[in-house]
Amino acid sequence: MNPLDAFRLDGRVAFVSGGGGAIGSALAVALGSAGAKVVVSDISQASAEAAAERVKAAGAESLALAGDITVESEADRIVASIIERFGRLDILVNAVGGGAGKVLFDAQDYPRDAWDWIMEINLRSTLIASQATARAMVKAGQGGRVINISSVRAQLGINAGYSAYVAAKGAVSSLTRQWATEWAKHGITVNAIAPTFVDTPQVAMLLGDPAFKSSLISRVPLGRVGETRDLVGAVIFFASEASSFVTGQILTIDGGLTATQ
């Protein structure tokens, strides 16, 4: 057997929640390129369809579904639609998230509405999508893969008003370990990637500040900001048979940033 065959996803069905975003769409294309059929969900139908078209252009079958994944009934509907269309669901990538640079407040004054919004898109989205998917996987009895997106901010503070974001991502990392423990008996592995800043439209405001960008790069031993392509290998690994004995792990993708702290 070619060892690289363990990284193939032929015959698998992957669900990328938040797949219309920059990171989600890049991961959707990568999963399709590895052989999976890919379902892209996004709150925007247009964004979901655009990402699904990119997956199809890469040679894979893809389906676009719109819905608010933070609402239980919407998550259940999306998962039911996946099962109806493809007959199975093997991989979930929780790619809804972000927003940190849009709501920066001093810790002592962090407002409730901003806090709730960050928790909603980063933590609740992961919780609801994972619960709906895990129920389907447990019922099918064929195991599965759940891949979360945490952040280096789950383990490192930053003097930039990130209270809600670090709390949300810290919870995502903790839930990764908890779900891995609980769902192992069902053959479901749960892992996460934890990137540093990735150059996407969501962080354009922060990276557009020369002083901030220079400070960030000066702390990254590899000397650059992350890109969406840097996340692909880890996600394919966690989605594939190559990681069949790996669960409850958070893989930091940060150019060496946390190694220097």
C-alpha positions as CSV (number, residue, x, y, z in Angstrom):
1,M,0.0,0.0,0.0
2,N,1.2,3.5,-0.8
3,P,1.5,5.3,2.5
4,L,0.0,8.4,0.8
5,D,-3.2,6.5,0.2
6,A,-4.0,7.0,3.9
7,F,-4.5,10.7,3.2
8,R,-7.1,10.1,0.5
9,L,-10.8,10.8,1.2
10,D,-12.4,8.9,-1.6
11,G,-15.9,7.9,-0.8
12,R,-16.2,10.2,2.2
13,V,-18.6,13.0,2.6
14,A,-17.3,16.2,4.3
15,F,-19.4,19.0,5.7
16,V,-17.7,22.4,6.0
17,S,-19.7,24.7,8.2
18,G,-18.8,28.3,7.3
19,G,-17.4,27.1,4.1
20,G,-18.2,30.3,2.3
21,G,-15.5,32.2,4.2
22,A,-11.8,32.5,3.1
23,I,-10.6,29.7,5.4
24,G,-13.7,27.5,5.0
25,S,-13.7,27.7,1.2
26,A,-9.9,26.9,1.0
27,L,-10.5,23.8,3.2
28,A,-13.5,22.8,1.2
29,V,-11.5,22.8,-2.0
30,A,-8.7,20.8,-0.3
31,L,-11.1,18.2,1.0
32,G,-12.6,17.9,-2.5
33,S,-9.1,17.6,-4.1
34,A,-8.4,14.7,-1.7
35,G,-11.4,12.9,-3.0
36,A,-14.3,13.8,-0.7
37,K,-17.7,14.9,-1.7
38,V,-18.1,18.3,0.0
39,V,-21.1,20.1,1.4
40,V,-20.6,23.8,2.0
41,S,-22.9,25.6,4.4
42,D,-22.9,29.3,5.0
43,I,-25.4,31.9,6.3
44,S,-25.2,33.4,2.8
45,Q,-26.4,31.2,-0.1
46,A,-24.3,33.1,-2.5
47,S,-21.1,32.5,-0.5
48,A,-22.0,28.8,-0.1
49,E,-22.6,28.5,-3.9
50,A,-19.4,30.3,-4.8
51,A,-17.4,28.0,-2.6
52,A,-19.2,24.9,-3.9
53,E,-18.3,26.0,-7.5
54,R,-14.7,26.2,-6.5
55,V,-14.9,22.6,-5.1
56,K,-16.5,21.4,-8.4
57,A,-13.8,23.1,-10.4
58,A,-11.3,21.1,-8.4
59,G,-13.0,17.9,-9.7
60,A,-15.2,17.0,-6.7
61,E,-19.0,16.8,-6.2
62,S,-20.3,19.6,-4.0
63,L,-23.5,20.9,-2.6
64,A,-24.2,24.4,-1.2
65,L,-26.7,24.8,1.7
66,A,-27.6,28.1,3.4
67,G,-28.5,28.3,7.0
68,D,-27.6,29.7,10.4
69,I,-25.6,27.0,12.1
70,T,-26.0,28.6,15.5
71,V,-29.7,27.6,15.5
72,E,-30.4,24.0,16.4
73,S,-33.2,23.4,13.9
74,E,-31.1,24.9,11.1
75,A,-28.2,22.6,11.9
76,D,-30.4,19.6,12.1
77,R,-32.0,20.5,8.7
78,I,-28.6,20.9,7.1
79,V,-27.3,17.6,8.4
80,A,-30.6,15.9,7.4
81,S,-30.1,17.3,3.9
82,I,-26.6,15.9,3.7
83,I,-27.8,12.4,4.7
84,E,-30.6,12.6,2.2
85,R,-28.4,13.6,-0.6
86,F,-25.3,11.5,0.0
87,G,-26.5,8.8,2.4
88,R,-23.7,9.4,4.9
89,L,-21.7,12.1,6.7
90,D,-18.1,11.3,7.6
91,I,-16.3,14.6,8.3
92,L,-17.2,17.9,9.9
93,V,-15.0,21.0,9.7
94,N,-16.2,23.8,11.9
95,A,-15.0,26.9,10.0
96,V,-17.5,29.5,11.3
97,G,-15.7,32.0,13.4
98,G,-13.5,35.1,13.6
99,G,-14.6,38.6,14.3
100,A,-11.9,39.3,16.9
101,G,-10.6,42.4,15.2
102,K,-14.0,44.0,14.9
103,V,-14.8,44.2,18.6
104,L,-11.8,45.2,20.7
105,F,-12.5,46.5,24.2
106,D,-10.6,46.8,27.4
107,A,-11.2,43.8,29.6
108,Q,-12.8,45.8,32.4
109,D,-15.3,47.4,30.0
110,Y,-16.0,44.6,27.5
111,P,-19.7,45.0,26.6
112,R,-22.2,42.2,26.8
113,D,-23.5,42.5,23.2
114,A,-20.0,42.2,21.7
115,W,-19.2,39.3,24.1
116,D,-22.3,37.4,23.1
117,W,-21.6,38.0,19.4
118,I,-18.1,36.6,19.6
119,M,-19.3,33.6,21.6
120,E,-22.1,33.0,19.1
121,I,-20.0,32.8,16.0
122,N,-16.9,31.1,17.5
123,L,-18.3,28.8,20.2
124,R,-22.0,28.3,19.7
125,S,-21.5,27.6,16.0
126,T,-19.0,24.9,16.8
127,L,-21.2,23.4,19.5
128,I,-24.4,23.2,17.5
129,A,-22.9,21.9,14.3
130,S,-20.9,19.3,16.2
131,Q,-23.9,18.1,18.2
132,A,-26.1,17.7,15.0
133,T,-23.3,16.0,13.2
134,A,-22.3,13.7,16.0
135,R,-25.9,12.5,16.4
136,A,-26.0,11.5,12.8
137,M,-22.6,9.8,13.1
138,V,-23.6,7.9,16.2
139,K,-26.8,6.8,14.6
140,A,-25.0,5.6,11.4
141,G,-22.4,3.7,13.5
142,Q,-19.6,4.2,11.0
143,G,-17.5,6.6,13.1
144,G,-16.4,10.0,11.8
145,R,-14.1,13.0,12.1
146,V,-14.8,16.3,13.7
147,I,-12.3,19.1,13.1
148,N,-12.5,22.4,15.0
149,I,-10.7,25.6,14.4
150,S,-9.3,27.0,17.6
151,S,-6.5,29.7,17.8
152,V,-3.2,30.4,19.4
153,R,-5.3,32.9,21.4
154,A,-6.7,29.9,23.3
155,Q,-3.3,29.7,25.1
156,L,-1.8,33.2,24.7
157,G,-3.1,36.5,25.8
158,I,-2.7,39.6,23.7
159,N,-2.8,43.3,24.8
160,A,-5.4,44.2,22.2
161,G,-8.9,43.8,23.8
162,Y,-9.5,40.2,22.9
163,S,-11.3,39.0,26.1
164,A,-14.3,37.4,24.4
165,Y,-12.2,35.8,21.6
166,V,-9.7,34.2,23.8
167,A,-12.5,32.8,26.0
168,A,-14.4,31.4,23.0
169,K,-11.3,29.8,21.5
170,G,-10.2,28.5,24.8
171,A,-13.5,26.8,25.1
172,V,-13.2,25.3,21.6
173,S,-9.9,23.7,22.6
174,S,-11.4,22.3,25.8
175,L,-14.4,20.9,24.0
176,T,-12.1,19.3,21.5
177,R,-10.6,17.3,24.3
178,Q,-13.9,16.6,26.0
179,W,-15.7,15.4,22.8
180,A,-12.7,13.3,21.9
181,T,-13.1,11.5,25.2
182,E,-16.9,11.1,25.0
183,W,-17.2,10.2,21.3
184,A,-14.2,7.8,21.1
185,K,-16.5,4.9,21.9
186,H,-18.5,5.7,18.7
187,G,-15.4,5.7,16.5
188,I,-15.5,9.5,16.2
189,T,-12.2,11.4,16.5
190,V,-12.2,15.1,17.4
191,N,-9.2,17.3,16.8
192,A,-8.5,21.0,16.2
193,I,-6.1,23.3,14.5
194,A,-5.0,26.4,16.2
195,P,-3.6,29.0,13.8
196,T,-2.1,32.4,14.5
197,F,-3.2,35.3,12.3
198,V,-4.2,34.0,8.8
199,D,-4.3,36.6,6.0
200,T,-8.0,36.8,5.2
201,P,-10.5,39.6,4.7
202,Q,-11.6,39.2,8.3
203,V,-8.2,40.5,9.6
204,A,-7.5,42.9,6.9
205,M,-8.1,45.9,9.2
206,L,-5.4,44.6,11.7
207,L,-2.9,43.5,9.1
208,G,-3.4,46.8,7.3
209,D,-1.8,48.5,10.2
210,P,1.9,48.5,9.4
211,A,2.9,48.7,13.0
212,F,0.7,45.8,14.0
213,K,1.8,43.7,11.1
214,S,5.5,44.4,11.7
215,S,5.1,43.6,15.4
216,L,3.4,40.3,14.6
217,I,5.9,39.2,12.0
218,S,8.8,40.1,14.4
219,R,7.4,37.5,16.8
220,V,7.0,34.7,14.3
221,P,10.2,32.8,13.8
222,L,9.3,31.9,10.2
223,G,9.0,35.6,9.5
224,R,5.5,35.9,7.8
225,V,1.8,35.9,8.4
226,G,-0.1,32.6,7.9
227,E,-2.0,31.9,4.7
228,T,-5.0,29.6,4.1
229,R,-2.8,27.1,2.3
230,D,-0.9,26.6,5.6
231,L,-4.0,25.0,7.2
232,V,-4.8,22.5,4.5
233,G,-2.3,19.7,5.3
234,A,-3.3,19.5,9.0
235,V,-7.0,19.3,8.1
236,I,-6.5,16.6,5.5
237,F,-4.5,14.7,8.1
238,F,-7.2,14.9,10.7
239,A,-9.9,14.1,8.2
240,S,-8.2,11.0,6.9
241,E,-7.2,7.5,7.9
242,A,-3.7,8.8,8.5
243,S,-4.9,10.1,11.8
244,S,-7.0,7.1,12.9
245,F,-5.2,6.8,16.2
246,V,-5.1,10.6,16.9
247,T,-7.9,12.3,18.9
248,G,-8.2,15.2,21.4
249,Q,-5.3,17.0,19.9
250,I,-4.9,20.7,19.1
251,L,-2.2,21.3,16.4
252,T,-0.8,24.8,16.5
253,I,-0.1,26.3,13.1
254,D,1.8,29.5,13.9
255,G,5.2,29.7,12.2
256,G,6.8,29.0,15.6
257,L,5.1,31.8,17.5
258,T,4.1,29.8,20.6
259,A,7.5,28.1,20.7
260,T,9.0,31.5,21.6
261,Q,6.6,32.3,24.4
